[in-house]
Amino acid sequence: MNIELDIKPIEKITSKPILKFKPIDLSAKNIIESYAKPWNMGCSDMSFANLFIWGVNGKMEYAEHNHVLYIKLDFEKVPTYLWAPIPKYGVNVDYREAVYIAIEYMKSIGVEPTLRSVWTPFKQKIQQCCPELYIQPTEMAWDYVYDRESLATLKGKKLHGKRNHINKFMSKYPDYVYKVLDDSMIEECIALYKDWSDQKEELSIELFDEKTSVMLALHHRKALNLTGGCIFVKGELVAFTLGERLSDDMQLIHIEKAKADVEGAYPMINQQYILHECQNVTFINREEDMGIEGMRKAKRSYQPIKMIEKYIVSTRDLTDEKGIWLN
């Protein structure tokens, strides 16, 4: 099949930056979801809750132009970049123009023009309308997706180790209690997180100010449509988690923390939350591993059934670039 493209000269698409970025606060929820939700890609990035809790203090901002949504990310120690432009679903837009508006904006602020977290449908659009651009996979950003029933039952040889951890937990703490997270538990969750983070040296803690994100998720969980679960042992909180219904058939897990000295607490909160709060879904999305080896090993150990692939798009070949570009 021959596809004819009306490719405009790059330099004539836009002569000056026309994007006016705004903070991502709760008032932006309806606007952003009107763009993101109809695409139904099962991608954690498309969750407004993710944007809100991780984008605080200007780390993420949004702009609209000609029925296209732009998301800018500006994290410490990471060059400023944009996600793939998100057109209003069902609206015919000039996607080549949208891409180059993003590129010209990044040039105007003096950073390497890159589009990241480029999801497969938009990767295909860019391949079609901007064949001169470079596209490479960024596996550190790929979402892990699991079968809900598999995580709930942990059946099979490959998940035998998870069952053992849970059995040990239940044997040692037979009086454990699972509770739906409510306002009365917020301070205990924050205290548990602080204890956990004091023992860790992870990229996410320093780079993304994870504590602030956890606090925002806890305090604004109702406005963000989040549900949570907690496990208590002898009245003490030992694990908590927060997630949301990303689509009719998928639950997204945003945050999961547990006391390091309580063996089996992680697999236990994982399973209990799925059993209690995820009854009517087929898939569980547990987000990306950010290139952190321990996180990657843990996520792979639960046997994902698929990955939500994401790519980086650039104006030059970044194959030989190291570090934060392509991990």
C-alpha positions in Angstrom: 0.0 0.0 0.0 1.4 3.4 -1.0 0.9 6.2 1.5 1.3 9.7 0.2 2.3 12.3 2.7 1.9 16.0 2.5 5.2 16.9 4.1 5.7 20.6 4.8 9.1 22.2 5.0 10.2 22.0 8.6 11.3 25.6 9.0 7.9 26.9 7.8 5.8 25.1 10.3 6.2 27.5 13.1 8.4 30.6 13.4 8.2 31.1 17.1 7.1 29.1 20.2 3.3 29.3 20.6 2.9 27.0 23.6 1.8 28.6 26.9 2.3 26.0 29.7 0.2 26.0 32.9 0.6 24.1 36.2 -1.1 20.8 36.5 -3.5 21.3 39.4 -6.9 19.8 40.2 -8.6 22.3 38.1 -6.9 20.8 35.0 -8.3 17.3 35.6 -11.3 17.6 33.2 -9.2 19.2 30.4 -6.4 16.7 30.5 -8.7 13.7 30.8 -10.7 14.9 27.8 -7.6 14.3 25.8 -6.1 11.3 27.5 -8.9 9.0 28.4 -10.5 8.4 25.0 -7.3 6.9 23.7 -7.6 4.1 26.2 -4.0 2.9 25.8 -3.7 1.4 29.2 -0.6 3.5 29.9 0.3 4.9 33.3 1.5 8.2 31.9 -2.1 9.0 30.7 -3.4 8.9 34.3 -4.2 12.4 35.6 -3.4 11.3 39.1 0.2 10.5 37.9 0.5 13.9 36.4 -0.8 15.6 39.4 1.2 13.8 42.1 4.5 13.7 40.2 4.2 17.1 38.5 4.0 19.3 41.6 6.1 22.5 41.8 6.3 22.9 38.0 7.9 19.5 37.3 5.0 18.9 34.8 2.9 21.4 33.0 0.4 21.3 30.2 -0.5 23.4 27.2 -3.3 23.3 24.5 -3.0 24.4 20.9 -5.2 23.5 17.9 -6.9 20.5 19.6 -3.6 19.1 20.8 -2.4 18.6 24.4 1.3 19.1 25.2 2.9 17.9 28.4 6.2 19.3 29.5 8.5 17.6 32.1 11.2 19.5 33.9 12.8 17.3 36.6 16.1 18.1 38.3 19.1 16.5 36.6 17.0 15.6 33.5 16.9 17.8 30.4 13.5 19.4 29.9 11.5 17.4 27.4 7.9 16.9 26.1 5.7 13.8 25.7 4.3 13.0 22.3 1.6 15.5 21.4 -1.8 14.1 22.3 -4.5 15.1 19.8 -8.1 15.3 20.8 -9.5 11.8 20.0 -11.5 11.8 16.8 -10.5 15.3 15.7 -8.5 15.6 12.5 -5.3 17.5 13.4 -2.0 18.1 11.5 0.2 15.8 13.5 3.4 16.8 11.8 2.7 20.4 12.7 2.0 19.3 16.3 5.3 17.5 16.5 7.3 20.4 15.2 5.6 22.9 17.4 6.9 20.7 20.3 10.4 20.5 18.8 10.6 24.3 18.2 9.5 25.0 21.7 12.3 22.9 23.1 14.8 24.6 20.8 13.6 27.9 22.0 14.4 27.1 25.6 17.8 25.7 24.7 17.4 22.0 25.3 17.9 18.9 23.1 14.5 18.4 21.3 13.2 15.0 22.5 9.8 13.6 22.8 9.6 10.8 25.4 7.0 8.3 26.6 6.0 8.2 23.0 3.3 5.5 23.0 2.8 3.1 20.1 -0.2 4.8 18.4 1.7 8.1 18.4 5.0 6.5 17.4 3.2 5.2 14.3 1.8 8.7 13.6 5.3 10.1 13.8 6.8 7.4 11.6 4.2 8.3 9.0 4.3 12.1 9.1 7.9 12.7 10.3 10.0 10.0 8.7 13.1 12.1 9.1 13.0 11.9 12.9 14.8 9.2 14.9 12.9 6.7 17.1 14.3 4.4 19.7 12.8 2.3 22.5 13.2 3.4 26.1 12.6 0.2 28.0 13.2 1.8 31.4 9.8 3.5 30.9 7.8 0.5 29.7 4.8 -0.3 31.9 4.4 -3.8 33.3 1.0 -5.3 32.7 -0.2 -8.5 34.5 -3.2 -10.8 34.5 -5.4 -9.9 37.4 -6.4 -13.5 38.2 -2.7 -14.5 38.2 -1.8 -11.9 40.8 -4.9 -12.7 42.9 -4.3 -16.5 43.0 -0.5 -16.7 42.5 -1.0 -20.1 40.9 1.7 -21.9 38.9 5.3 -22.8 39.3 6.7 -19.4 38.4 4.9 -17.7 41.2 5.7 -20.4 43.8 8.1 -18.1 45.6 5.4 -15.4 46.0 3.0 -18.0 47.5 5.7 -19.0 50.0 6.3 -15.4 51.1 2.5 -15.0 51.7 2.2 -18.3 53.5 5.1 -17.3 55.8 3.5 -14.0 56.5 0.1 -15.6 57.3 1.8 -18.2 59.5 3.8 -15.6 61.5 1.0 -13.0 61.6 -2.3 -14.9 61.6 -4.1 -12.0 63.1 -3.2 -9.5 60.4 -6.0 -7.2 59.2 -6.6 -5.7 55.8 -8.4 -2.4 55.8 -9.5 0.0 53.1 -7.3 3.1 53.4 -9.2 6.1 54.9 -8.3 9.5 56.3 -7.5 8.2 59.7 -4.6 6.2 58.3 -2.9 8.9 56.4 -0.4 10.0 59.0 0.6 6.3 59.6 1.2 5.9 55.9 3.4 8.9 55.8 5.4 7.7 58.8 5.8 4.3 57.2 7.0 6.0 54.0 9.5 8.1 55.9 10.9 5.0 57.6 11.1 3.2 54.3 12.8 6.1 52.5 15.4 6.6 55.2 16.7 3.1 54.5 16.8 3.6 50.7 18.9 5.3 48.1 16.7 5.1 45.1 16.6 7.4 42.0 12.9 8.0 42.4 13.2 9.4 45.9 15.8 12.1 45.0 14.9 12.8 41.4 11.1 12.9 41.7 10.6 14.1 45.3 8.7 10.9 46.0 7.6 11.9 49.5 5.7 14.9 48.2 4.0 12.7 45.6 3.0 10.1 48.2 1.5 12.8 50.4 -0.4 14.4 47.5 -1.8 11.0 46.6 -2.9 10.3 50.2 -4.4 13.7 50.9 -6.2 14.1 47.5 -7.0 10.4 46.8 -10.8 11.1 46.6 -10.4 13.9 44.1 -8.0 11.8 42.1 -10.4 8.7 42.2 -7.8 6.6 44.0 -8.5 3.7 46.2 -6.1 2.4 48.9 -5.5 -0.6 51.1 -3.5 -1.1 54.3 -2.3 -4.1 56.3 -2.0 -3.9 60.0 -0.3 -6.4 62.4 -1.2 -6.0 66.1 -2.5 -2.5 65.3 0.6 -1.4 63.5 0.6 -0.4 59.9 3.1 -2.6 57.9 2.1 -1.9 54.3 -0.1 0.3 52.2 -0.9 0.8 48.5 -2.8 3.2 46.3 -4.2 2.7 42.8 -7.0 3.7 40.4 -9.3 2.3 37.8 -7.4 3.3 34.6 -10.0 1.9 32.3 -12.9 -0.5 32.4 -10.6 -3.6 32.3 -7.4 -2.2 34.0 -6.3 -1.2 37.4 -3.2 1.0 37.8 -1.0 0.7 40.9 0.6 4.0 41.8 2.3 3.5 45.2 3.1 0.4 47.2 5.2 0.6 50.4 5.9 -1.9 53.2 8.1 -2.3 56.3 11.4 -3.8 55.2 11.6 -6.0 58.3 8.2 -7.6 57.9 8.8 -10.6 55.6 6.1 -11.1 53.0 4.5 -7.6 53.6 5.0 -6.6 49.9 3.5 -9.7 48.2 0.7 -9.6 50.9 -0.4 -6.0 50.2 -0.1 -6.7 46.5 -2.4 -9.6 46.7 -4.9 -8.3 49.2 -5.4 -5.0 47.4 -6.1 -6.9 44.2 -8.5 -9.3 45.9 -10.4 -6.4 47.6 -10.2 -3.5 45.2 -9.7 -4.9 41.8 -12.5 -7.5 41.5 -13.9 -6.4 38.1 -10.8 -5.9 36.0 -8.7 -8.1 33.7 -5.4 -6.4 33.9 -3.1 -4.8 36.5 -0.6 -2.1 35.4 2.3 -1.7 37.8 4.0 1.0 36.0 7.7 1.2 34.9 10.9 0.2 36.6 12.8 3.4 35.8 15.9 1.4 35.1 16.4 0.5 38.8 17.7 -3.0 38.9 15.9 -4.0 42.1 12.6 -2.7 40.9 13.1 -4.4 37.5 13.8 -7.7 39.2 10.7 -7.4 41.4 8.4 -6.5 38.6 9.6 -9.2 36.3 9.3 -11.8 39.1 5.5 -11.4 39.0 5.5 -12.6 35.3 4.0 -9.7 33.3 1.8 -10.8 30.3 2.7 -7.7 28.3 4.5 -4.4 28.3 3.2 -1.0 27.3 6.0 0.1 25.0 7.3 3.7 24.9 9.9 5.4 22.7 12.1 8.4 22.5 11.9 10.6 19.4 14.7 12.9 18.5 16.0 15.1 15.7 19.4 13.3 15.7 20.6 9.8 16.3 21.0 9.2 20.1 22.2 5.7 19.8 25.5 6.4 21.5 24.1 8.6 24.2 24.3 7.2 27.7 22.7 7.8 31.0 19.2 9.3 31.4 18.6 9.5 27.6 18.0 5.8 26.8 18.4 3.6 29.9 
